[in-house]
């Protein structure tokens, strides 16, 4: 990466995230404009990533996201053979976590009549339904997530029984990754709720569909976007990183 390209990329990211947060809190029908709790939500998601990464970083690399695993593999920094196992573990972990949340807040779920609010505790939905732009939003947010992780993550990780592989997110890198997720949420998450993680959306959406099957409101027609959008963003981040 030449100094010219580095300055171009750095300034572009500065404006994307800076202008993004202004847009999120100022424009009509964004999550930031409609929900005064959005800052709290994005802070908590950022710290949730921090905690998850800090605990697991030295063991698995703490991808916690199929788009991260696929993006790292696309950049030749993670073994493709490990990707299916990681994606399965991430999805099952997301399902179990959403089930635990339902148990904790069970009485409050019962007291809530708006089914869209209940579903929002499990999975994402667009603020304005526009398939192509909703898809682009998930690609966009995940691209910046994975691209930045390439420059945050430790260069190597040893997993027992496997030859040394390239990339994990070490425990000391947990805080920068948490801050990264926080700023993406504040700046880029106002259109779709920033799933930026197929496991985070699909696993809890499936749990919602099972627990609330009588309501039949899992919005499966939208569910492919927070799966394929983040995966596409992760792949593109890997490609761009290789080109640079």
N, C-alpha and C positions, 0 to 999 in steps of 0.2 A: 504494500500500500504506500503510494507516494505521499509526500506532505500535502500536495494539492488535493488529492482524493480524500485524504484524512480530514482536511479542513472542510471540504464539501460535505462529507458524510456527517461530521460532527455538528456542523451548523444546521444541516437539514434536520437531524434528530432534535436539536435544540428547538427549532421552530415547530416541528410536528408535535412535540409534547407541550410546548408552551402555548401555541395557538390552539392546540387541542383542548386544553383545560378551559381556556376562555370560551371556546365554542360549547363545551359540555355544560358549563354553568349559565350560559347566556342565551343560547338558541332555544327555540320552542321544541317541546316534546323530546328532549334528551333526558337521560336518567338524572343527570346533575341538576337540570333545571326543574324537573318535576318533583324530585325527592330530596328534601333537605338532609336526609340521612345518608346521602351518597358518600360524603367524605368519610363518615364513620365506617361504612361498608367497605370502601376501598382500603382504608387503613387496616381494618381487621383482616382482609384477604392478604394484604402484604405481610402482616405479622404471622398469619397462618402459614404462609409459604416459608417464612423465616424459621418458624418452629419445626415444621416438617423437614426442611433441609438440614437444619442444625442437628437434629436427632439422627437422621439416616445418611447424611452425606458421606461419612467415612466408610459406610458399609456397601451401599449400592450406587453412590454417586448422586442420589436424591434427584432423579429426573422428575418424578411425580407427575408426569405429563407425557402422553404418547407423542405429542408434537415435538417435544424436546428430544426424546429418544430417537425418533425418525430423523429429525434435523441433524443431530449429532452423527448418526449413521450416514446420512447423505453427504456430510462433510468429511467422511472417512475418519471420524474421531470416536466412533463407537462401533462395536461388532454387531452387524446385522443379525447374526444368529441369536443374540440376546434380546432383540427387540420384541418378539412375540411374548416372551416370558414377562418382560417389563410391562408391556401393555396390558396383559391379563392381570398382573398384580395391581397395577394402577387402577384398573376398572373395578376390580373386586374391592379394593380399599376404599374407593369412592362410594361404592354401594353400601358397604358396611358403615362408613362414616355418616352417610345420609340417614341410614336406618337408626343409628344411635341418636342423631339429632331429633328424629321424629319421636323417639321414646322420651327424650328429655323434655320436649315441648308438647307432648301429646295433649295435655289439657288445653293448651293455648291453640293448638290446631283445631280442636273441637269447638273452641269458642269463636273461631274465625269463620265468617260466612263467605267471604270472597274467595272463590276457588283459584283465581289467578294469583292472588297473594300467597295462597298456600303453595301453589306450584312454583312460585318464584323462590321459595325456600329450598327447592330441590334443583331447579335447572333454569336456564336463561330463556329469554324471549326478546324479540325486537321491539323497540319503542315505536318505530314506524315500520310496518311490514313492507319490505321491498327486497325481493329475493336476491337479486344480483348485488345490491349494495350491502345487504346484511351479510352475504357471503364475503364480499370484499372487506367488510369491517373485521370479520374474524381472521381473514388472511393477514390483514394489515397489522392488527394488534399482535398476533402470534409471530409474525416476521420480526418485529422489533424485540419481542421477548427472546426468541431463540438467537437472533443475531447478537444481541447484547451478551447473552450467556456465553457465547464463544469466547468473549474477551474477559469474562469473569471467572469461568470455571478453571479448576486446577488441570494441568496438562495430562495427568495420569491417575489411574485408579487400579488397584489390585483386588480382584475378586477370587476367593478361594476356588481352586479347581479350574480356573480359566487363565490363559496367558494374559499378561498385562495388557489392559485395554487403555484407550487414550483418555476419554473424558468422563469425569464425574464432577459434581458440584460439591467441593469440599465443605466441611462444616464452617471454616473461616470465611467462606464466600456466602454464607446463608443470608447475612444482613443485606449485602448489595442486591441479591436476587429478590429479597423481600421488598426492598425499596423500588426495584424495577417493576415488580408486579403492582405495587401501590401507584406509581406514576402512570403506568399504562391504564390502570383503572380510572384514575382521575382525568386523564387526557384523552384516551381513546375508547373508553368503555361506555360512553353515554348513548351509543346507538343500539347495541345488542346486549348489554350487560356483561360484555367481555368474558365469554367462556374461556377462550384461548387455550383450551384443554379438553380434548375429546372425552377423556375419562371423567373429568369433573362434571361434564354435562350429561353424557349418556348414562353413566352408572346411576346417579341420583334420579334421573328421569325415569329409568326402568323401575327403580324402587318406588317412585311416586305412582307409576302406572299400576303397580301391584297393590300398594297400600290404599290407593284411591280409585280402584278399578270401577266402582259403581259410578264415579263421576265421569269417567271416560274423557279426560281432558288433558292428556299428556302432550298434546300438540306435536304428534309424530310427524306431521307434514313439514314442520320446521326443523326437526331434530337432526337432519343430515347436515345442516349448515354448521353447527358448532362441532361437528365431527370432521367433515371434509375441509372446512375453512381453516381450522388450526393446522391440520396435517399439511395442507398446501402451503401455508405460511412457513411452517418448519422446513419443508423441502426447499422452498425458495431461499430461505435464510442460509441453508447449507450450500446451495448453488452459488449464491453471491459471495459467501465467505471463501469458497474455493477459488472463485474468480479473482478475489482481492489478494 
